[in-house]
Amino acid sequence: MLLLKKTSVLTVSAIVAFMAMLGTPRAAGTSATPLQSLYMMKQLVPKVTTVGIIWNQSTINTSSLLPEINRASLSVGVKVVVEDVEQIQDVSAKFRDLVQNYHIQVLWILQDDDLYGSSIVKGYLIKNSTLSGVALFAPGTDWVSAGACAALMSVGGNAKLFVNQKTLNALGLTVPQQYAQTTQFLATK
């Protein structure tokens, strides 16, 4: 279901996919599939009901990605709210909207382009997500090293979780035991 203009809300069901970690990774060294990512968000933040996405529609192929995210959100049982941001000055307003009006528990950044890869945007989102009690799932390990909560990447055809231990501690989160051996912990001191 699309809201007016540049914001869309993807509806959900309460069905949790048992085999959600299966799926076809995009390419080695890239982000995992939406199903893998949403499943891991649910594992890391068990009480998550709403995930917010901030992206730039003009630089990402949303025509194929939106249906894939919608299917994944239905399988995992979370609502996904998407905000489109095309300019740096709009990032803070869209973030506040997701936190205040949609009460997201997880922020999912899918791209690391010129806008989202800038130190200003990255720093703002990392700092304000943590201060708001929102787990930020990042597009890469450089974000996690800088303070984002986690990134789920496809490495050698397998999903691998990278987490920032300090941020996990600040948010009161822990990596479930079944994923501890395949998780790489960053910023542990």
Backbone as CSV, one residue per row, in Angstrom:
resi,resn,N_x,N_y,N_z,CA_x,CA_y,CA_z,C_x,C_y,C_z
1,MET,0.842,-1.162,0.000,0.000,0.000,0.000,0.891,1.229,0.000
2,LEU,0.733,2.111,-0.931,1.553,3.308,-1.025,0.848,4.491,-0.400
3,LEU,1.600,5.270,0.357,1.099,6.538,0.858,1.379,7.603,-0.192
4,LEU,0.907,8.787,0.028,1.098,9.872,-0.924,2.567,10.147,-1.196
5,LYS,2.870,10.391,-2.418,4.164,10.811,-2.932,5.299,9.868,-2.593
6,LYS,6.255,10.319,-1.769,7.522,9.607,-1.639,7.616,8.688,-0.441
7,THR,6.549,8.444,0.252,6.569,7.560,1.409,5.658,6.385,1.130
8,SER,6.121,5.190,1.426,5.266,4.026,1.260,5.308,3.190,2.514
9,VAL,4.219,2.520,2.804,4.134,1.609,3.936,3.826,0.235,3.370
10,LEU,4.614,-0.735,3.749,4.407,-2.099,3.304,3.681,-2.843,4.407
11,THR,2.556,-3.482,4.081,1.773,-4.178,5.094,2.419,-5.513,5.445
12,VAL,1.973,-6.118,6.555,2.599,-7.342,7.041,1.582,-8.359,7.504
13,SER,2.035,-9.561,7.746,1.238,-10.589,8.417,2.039,-11.083,9.611
14,ALA,1.466,-11.913,10.425,2.142,-12.388,11.635,2.876,-13.700,11.403
15,ILE,3.003,-14.141,10.158,3.675,-15.404,9.860,5.184,-15.213,9.889
16,VAL,5.868,-16.007,10.679,7.320,-15.948,10.751,7.882,-17.118,9.957
17,ALA,8.771,-16.833,9.028,9.333,-17.874,8.169,10.439,-18.631,8.904
18,PHE,10.248,-19.936,9.063,11.229,-20.755,9.768,12.561,-20.801,9.026
19,MET,12.513,-20.859,7.738,13.735,-20.960,6.953,14.117,-19.629,6.313
20,ALA,13.864,-18.551,6.977,14.063,-17.232,6.391,15.518,-16.929,6.057
21,MET,16.437,-17.573,6.707,17.829,-17.290,6.401,18.249,-17.877,5.056
22,LEU,17.397,-18.721,4.476,17.690,-19.217,3.146,17.334,-18.151,2.138
23,GLY,17.875,-18.242,0.990,17.590,-17.247,-0.036,18.823,-17.084,-0.896
24,THR,18.671,-16.381,-1.963,19.769,-16.198,-2.883,20.471,-14.884,-2.592
25,PRO,21.685,-14.930,-2.115,22.417,-13.694,-1.877,22.641,-12.955,-3.192
26,ARG,22.759,-11.646,-3.118,22.918,-10.830,-4.313,24.260,-11.113,-4.988
27,ALA,25.333,-10.887,-4.318,26.662,-11.156,-4.845,27.617,-11.167,-3.667
28,ALA,28.706,-11.866,-3.815,29.653,-11.955,-2.712,30.111,-10.569,-2.289
29,GLY,30.144,-10.348,-0.974,30.614,-9.080,-0.448,29.572,-7.976,-0.469
30,THR,28.324,-8.294,-0.761,27.272,-7.284,-0.780,26.268,-7.581,0.312
31,SER,25.266,-6.749,0.388,24.223,-6.968,1.382,23.492,-8.270,1.111
32,ALA,22.963,-8.830,2.164,22.173,-10.050,2.052,20.810,-9.717,1.442
33,THR,20.019,-10.731,1.180,18.688,-10.516,0.621,17.789,-9.826,1.644
34,PRO,16.706,-9.194,1.195,15.767,-8.601,2.152,15.223,-9.617,3.154
35,LEU,14.945,-10.827,2.711,14.437,-11.854,3.618,15.471,-12.186,4.691
36,GLN,16.705,-12.380,4.290,17.769,-12.654,5.253,17.932,-11.488,6.221
37,SER,17.912,-10.281,5.684,18.121,-9.093,6.511,17.000,-8.906,7.528
38,LEU,15.755,-8.979,7.086,14.632,-8.803,8.008,14.568,-9.919,9.041
39,TYR,14.885,-11.124,8.633,14.922,-12.239,9.575,15.956,-11.965,10.671
40,MET,17.152,-11.518,10.284,18.201,-11.268,11.266,17.843,-10.078,12.154
41,MET,17.172,-9.083,11.600,16.709,-7.968,12.432,15.782,-8.485,13.523
42,LYS,14.897,-9.384,13.137,13.947,-9.968,14.098,14.675,-10.808,15.147
43,GLN,15.759,-11.464,14.759,16.537,-12.259,15.710,17.308,-11.363,16.682
44,LEU,17.873,-10.289,16.162,18.694,-9.403,16.977,17.850,-8.457,17.833
45,VAL,16.705,-8.032,17.308,15.779,-7.137,18.018,14.432,-7.869,18.077
46,PRO,14.288,-8.831,18.999,13.116,-9.715,19.000,11.760,-9.014,19.069
47,LYS,11.690,-7.844,19.679,10.409,-7.150,19.821,10.116,-6.204,18.650
48,VAL,10.906,-6.274,17.595,10.706,-5.360,16.464,9.350,-5.617,15.798
49,THR,8.611,-4.549,15.602,7.350,-4.612,14.857,7.402,-3.730,13.618
50,THR,8.249,-2.685,13.662,8.329,-1.748,12.544,9.776,-1.437,12.210
51,VAL,10.107,-1.588,10.941,11.435,-1.284,10.417,11.289,-0.090,9.479
52,GLY,12.151,0.891,9.641,12.161,2.047,8.751,13.304,1.951,7.764
53,ILE,13.027,2.337,6.530,14.056,2.393,5.494,14.122,3.827,5.001
54,ILE,15.326,4.362,4.924,15.550,5.652,4.273,16.424,5.357,3.066
55,TRP,15.933,5.749,1.885,16.728,5.543,0.673,16.473,6.644,-0.319
56,ASN,17.264,6.644,-1.365,17.128,7.595,-2.468,16.619,6.810,-3.669
57,GLN,15.322,6.972,-3.965,14.703,6.196,-5.043,15.364,6.415,-6.392
58,SER,15.964,7.571,-6.597,16.561,7.838,-7.898,17.880,7.095,-8.104
59,THR,18.454,6.523,-7.043,19.721,5.808,-7.193,19.631,4.324,-6.848
60,ILE,18.429,3.838,-6.578,18.261,2.426,-6.236,17.093,1.876,-7.058
61,ASN,17.181,0.637,-7.491,16.133,0.035,-8.317,14.980,-0.429,-7.429
62,THR,14.075,0.493,-7.138,12.979,0.181,-6.228,11.896,-0.674,-6.874
63,SER,11.818,-0.681,-8.197,10.751,-1.448,-8.860,10.866,-2.946,-8.578
64,SER,12.060,-3.468,-8.478,12.213,-4.886,-8.138,12.430,-5.085,-6.644
65,LEU,12.994,-4.090,-5.966,13.305,-4.236,-4.557,12.079,-4.103,-3.661
66,LEU,11.162,-3.205,-3.964,9.965,-3.032,-3.130,9.127,-4.306,-3.015
67,PRO,8.835,-4.995,-4.113,8.080,-6.250,-3.962,8.845,-7.307,-3.154
68,GLU,10.147,-7.343,-3.307,10.962,-8.303,-2.557,10.932,-7.979,-1.053
69,ILE,11.026,-6.705,-0.713,10.945,-6.275,0.686,9.548,-6.559,1.231
70,ASN,8.527,-6.315,0.434,7.146,-6.576,0.861,6.938,-8.056,1.187
71,ARG,7.409,-8.934,0.302,7.290,-10.378,0.550,8.050,-10.780,1.811
72,ALA,9.242,-10.223,1.970,10.057,-10.550,3.149,9.391,-10.054,4.427
73,SER,8.809,-8.867,4.385,8.156,-8.330,5.590,6.941,-9.171,5.970
74,LEU,6.222,-9.672,4.975,5.089,-10.561,5.243,5.558,-11.862,5.886
75,SER,6.659,-12.395,5.395,7.190,-13.650,5.925,7.684,-13.518,7.361
76,VAL,8.321,-12.419,7.663,8.935,-12.233,8.972,7.955,-11.647,9.985
77,GLY,6.932,-10.980,9.507,5.925,-10.428,10.411,6.256,-9.064,10.964
78,VAL,6.876,-8.215,10.164,7.147,-6.842,10.562,6.587,-5.890,9.516
79,LYS,6.290,-4.675,9.959,5.865,-3.629,9.032,7.116,-2.879,8.599
80,VAL,7.187,-2.530,7.327,8.312,-1.764,6.809,7.775,-0.440,6.278
81,VAL,8.375,0.652,6.743,8.000,1.993,6.301,9.186,2.568,5.538
82,VAL,8.917,3.043,4.337,9.971,3.546,3.457,9.847,5.056,3.298
83,GLU,10.958,5.753,3.509,11.039,7.197,3.281,12.061,7.448,2.190
84,ASP,11.688,8.265,1.217,12.586,8.632,0.129,13.263,9.952,0.478
85,VAL,14.590,9.967,0.397,15.368,11.173,0.660,16.310,11.387,-0.509
86,GLU,16.199,12.548,-1.137,17.051,12.852,-2.279,18.114,13.893,-1.972
87,GLN,17.937,14.639,-0.865,18.891,15.689,-0.523,19.292,15.576,0.935
88,ILE,20.514,15.960,1.217,21.069,15.827,2.563,20.235,16.556,3.609
89,GLN,19.659,17.688,3.258,18.896,18.467,4.232,17.581,17.803,4.626
90,ASP,17.144,16.772,3.915,15.894,16.083,4.230,16.083,14.867,5.138
91,VAL,17.322,14.451,5.355,17.595,13.233,6.123,17.044,13.330,7.541
92,SER,17.321,14.419,8.239,16.906,14.524,9.642,15.387,14.535,9.783
93,ALA,14.683,15.226,8.896,13.215,15.274,8.977,12.609,13.894,8.722
94,LYS,13.128,13.165,7.755,12.609,11.824,7.453,12.925,10.859,8.595
95,PHE,14.116,10.984,9.189,14.463,10.136,10.324,13.511,10.409,11.491
96,ARG,13.317,11.674,11.816,12.400,12.024,12.913,10.992,11.504,12.640
97,ASP,10.538,11.589,11.397,9.210,11.089,11.040,9.106,9.592,11.316
98,LEU,10.114,8.843,10.930,10.110,7.398,11.167,10.087,7.074,12.657
99,VAL,10.862,7.792,13.440,10.946,7.527,14.878,9.694,7.996,15.601
100,GLN,9.258,9.208,15.340,8.154,9.794,16.096,6.778,9.339,15.617
101,ASN,6.576,9.240,14.323,5.247,8.912,13.803,5.029,7.427,13.546
102,TYR,6.087,6.692,13.218,5.942,5.266,12.921,6.527,4.380,14.012
103,HIS,7.236,4.973,14.973,7.788,4.259,16.129,8.639,3.063,15.722
104,ILE,9.552,3.291,14.777,10.426,2.210,14.322,11.342,1.758,15.446
105,GLN,11.692,0.487,15.424,12.679,-0.058,16.347,14.001,-0.343,15.631
106,VAL,13.926,-0.429,14.298,15.112,-0.686,13.482,15.099,0.274,12.303
107,LEU,16.267,0.857,12.004,16.454,1.663,10.798,17.353,0.859,9.873
108,TRP,16.909,0.702,8.625,17.640,-0.108,7.654,18.094,0.791,6.517
109,ILE,19.404,0.953,6.391,19.985,1.730,5.297,20.514,0.731,4.272
110,LEU,20.015,0.822,3.041,20.357,-0.158,2.013,21.479,0.281,1.081
111,GLN,21.748,1.572,1.039,22.710,2.041,0.057,23.787,2.891,0.707
112,ASP,24.924,2.913,0.060,26.069,3.674,0.539,26.587,4.509,-0.629
113,ASP,25.702,5.345,-1.178,26.042,6.171,-2.333,26.617,7.508,-1.866
114,ASP,26.666,8.495,-2.764,27.225,9.799,-2.416,26.485,10.462,-1.262
115,LEU,25.169,10.312,-1.216,24.374,10.928,-0.153,24.553,10.184,1.172
116,TYR,24.306,8.884,1.165,24.339,8.107,2.407,25.748,7.761,2.856
117,GLY,26.686,7.796,1.951,28.072,7.522,2.309,28.797,8.733,2.854
118,SER,28.162,9.905,2.784,28.821,11.112,3.300,28.959,11.001,4.811
119,SER,30.037,11.535,5.326,30.287,11.441,6.767,29.222,12.178,7.568
120,ILE,28.636,13.219,7.009,27.595,13.978,7.712,26.349,13.115,7.909
121,VAL,25.857,12.501,6.835,24.645,11.675,6.915,24.902,10.432,7.749
122,LYS,26.003,9.768,7.487,26.337,8.556,8.227,26.443,8.856,9.724
123,GLY,27.175,9.899,10.076,27.331,10.269,11.477,26.012,10.642,12.133
124,TYR,25.185,11.395,11.420,23.879,11.790,11.955,23.009,10.570,12.236
125,LEU,22.902,9.679,11.254,22.034,8.509,11.406,22.528,7.563,12.496
126,ILE,23.828,7.357,12.567,24.378,6.472,13.589,24.128,7.057,14.978
127,LYS,24.485,8.308,15.172,24.330,8.949,16.487,22.867,9.000,16.910
128,ASN,22.003,9.476,16.032,20.612,9.670,16.407,19.832,8.374,16.513
129,SER,20.218,7.362,15.767,19.585,6.053,15.931,19.865,5.514,17.323
130,THR,21.119,5.540,17.723,21.496,5.023,19.033,20.837,5.829,20.145
131,LEU,20.847,7.156,20.027,20.214,8.004,21.040,18.707,7.763,21.127
132,SER,18.095,7.364,20.012,16.646,7.103,19.981,16.306,5.668,20.361
133,GLY,17.316,4.851,20.613,17.071,3.449,20.955,16.700,2.608,19.749
134,VAL,17.128,3.046,18.574,16.817,2.362,17.315,18.078,1.661,16.816
135,ALA,17.964,0.381,16.517,19.091,-0.377,15.969,19.246,-0.047,14.487
136,LEU,20.422,0.418,14.093,20.673,0.761,12.696,21.343,-0.412,12.004
137,PHE,20.674,-0.965,10.986,21.255,-1.997,10.132,21.818,-1.299,8.914
138,ALA,23.112,-1.469,8.698,23.869,-0.680,7.743,24.163,-1.442,6.451
139,PRO,24.561,-0.687,5.415,24.883,-1.313,4.144,26.289,-1.904,4.078
140,GLY,27.121,-1.666,5.096,28.475,-2.193,5.052,29.175,-2.137,6.391
141,THR,30.310,-2.796,6.465,31.041,-2.903,7.717,31.677,-1.582,8.144
142,ASP,31.930,-0.672,7.212,32.481,0.626,7.603,31.494,1.384,8.488
143,TRP,30.197,1.232,8.217,29.170,1.833,9.067,29.202,1.203,10.459
144,VAL,29.351,-0.118,10.513,29.375,-0.823,11.798,30.595,-0.385,12.599
145,SER,31.736,-0.268,11.959,32.938,0.210,12.651,32.747,1.624,13.178
146,ALA,31.933,2.430,12.476,31.671,3.818,12.884,30.597,3.925,13.957
147,GLY,29.890,2.813,14.279,28.914,2.849,15.354,27.534,2.314,15.022
148,ALA,27.277,1.947,13.777,25.982,1.330,13.448,25.880,-0.007,14.180
149,CYS,24.676,-0.431,14.453,24.450,-1.655,15.213,24.964,-2.895,14.481
150,ALA,24.563,-3.059,13.217,24.899,-4.297,12.525,24.824,-4.137,11.013
151,ALA,25.436,-5.076,10.331,25.313,-5.227,8.881,25.280,-6.718,8.599
152,LEU,24.381,-7.127,7.733,24.323,-8.514,7.307,24.804,-8.543,5.869
153,MET,25.923,-9.213,5.654,26.555,-9.226,4.343,26.625,-10.648,3.801
154,SER,26.630,-10.740,2.495,26.838,-12.016,1.848,28.340,-12.176,1.624
155,VAL,28.922,-13.175,2.269,30.348,-13.431,2.161,30.519,-14.872,1.709
156,GLY,31.059,-15.049,0.530,31.247,-16.400,0.001,29.950,-17.156,-0.177
157,GLY,28.882,-16.445,-0.459,27.582,-17.073,-0.667,26.795,-17.328,0.608
158,ASN,27.377,-16.989,1.745,26.700,-17.173,3.031,26.471,-15.830,3.713
159,ALA,25.389,-15.731,4.441,25.107,-14.518,5.197,25.993,-14.481,6.431
160,LYS,26.647,-13.342,6.650,27.505,-13.160,7.818,27.100,-11.862,8.506
161,LEU,26.928,-11.938,9.814,26.521,-10.801,10.617,27.752,-10.102,11.184
162,PHE,27.804,-8.790,11.005,28.836,-7.949,11.586,28.135,-7.027,12.580
163,VAL,28.602,-6.980,13.817,27.951,-6.146,14.827,28.971,-5.267,15.541
164,ASN,28.482,-4.125,16.010,29.273,-3.232,16.835,28.904,-3.543,18.283
165,GLN,29.824,-4.148,19.004,29.543,-4.599,20.368,29.165,-3.446,21.284
166,LYS,29.821,-2.302,21.145,29.503,-1.152,21.990,28.071,-0.675,21.748
167,THR,27.662,-0.635,20.510,26.305,-0.197,20.181,25.279,-1.216,20.665
168,LEU,25.570,-2.503,20.489,24.678,-3.539,21.020,24.479,-3.351,22.518
169,ASN,25.572,-3.124,23.229,25.492,-2.923,24.675,24.653,-1.699,25.006
170,ALA,24.865,-0.609,24.286,24.117,0.630,24.534,22.625,0.439,24.307
171,LEU,22.268,-0.412,23.346,20.859,-0.661,23.033,20.264,-1.809,23.852
172,GLY,21.090,-2.462,24.652,20.610,-3.579,25.460,20.308,-4.814,24.638
173,LEU,21.048,-5.014,23.559,20.832,-6.155,22.668,21.987,-7.137,22.771
174,THR,21.711,-8.382,22.438,22.756,-9.404,22.375,22.550,-10.238,21.124
175,VAL,23.626,-10.800,20.649,23.553,-11.709,19.505,23.070,-13.053,20.024
176,PRO,21.998,-13.602,19.441,21.534,-14.929,19.875,22.661,-15.964,19.773
177,GLN,22.704,-16.861,20.728,23.781,-17.847,20.819,23.994,-18.621,19.519
178,GLN,22.909,-18.951,18.827,23.057,-19.756,17.609,23.797,-19.016,16.489
179,TYR,23.960,-17.691,16.606,24.664,-16.920,15.575,26.027,-16.423,16.046
180,ALA,26.392,-16.679,17.289,27.618,-16.129,17.869,28.875,-16.572,17.117
181,GLN,28.939,-17.819,16.693,30.142,-18.304,16.022,30.297,-17.753,14.617
182,THR,29.208,-17.353,13.974,29.299,-16.834,12.606,29.208,-15.310,12.567
183,THR,29.273,-14.681,13.724,29.196,-13.225,13.814,30.582,-12.649,14.026
184,GLN,30.856,-11.555,13.329,32.103,-10.853,13.555,31.792,-9.618,14.406
185,PHE,32.429,-9.539,15.562,32.216,-8.452,16.506,33.236,-7.359,16.250
186,LEU,32.758,-6.138,16.036,33.615,-4.982,15.830,33.437,-4.042,17.020
187,ALA,34.412,-3.185,17.275,34.352,-2.206,18.376,34.001,-2.881,19.693
188,THR,34.818,-3.848,20.063,34.535,-4.610,21.281,35.117,-3.960,22.529
189,LYS,35.986,-2.975,22.373,36.611,-2.348,23.547,36.161,-0.924,23.700
